[in-house]
Amino acid sequence: MRIFNKFKNTKGFISTYTHILKTRNMNKEAITRAKALSHWHIYGIESAKDDFSVPASTIYRWRASL
């Protein structure tokens, strides 16, 4: 019997699936923190502070706890 990979040439499927598994059991506070850290990484600290209404020290503390 030949072994094959049914997901060969499906770009991004496995990474999306693992992301869903990670975030499926997260509570709302953890999801908010993850969104804030992602926003900070893309747009900067000032934008993250304004959009999520948290001080910069809180965002740095969340990042340090990872």
Secondary structure, DSSP 8 states (H G I E B T S, - for coil): -----TTTT-TTHHHHHHHHHHHHT--HHHHHHHHHHHHHHHH-HHHHHHHHT--HHHHHHHHHT-
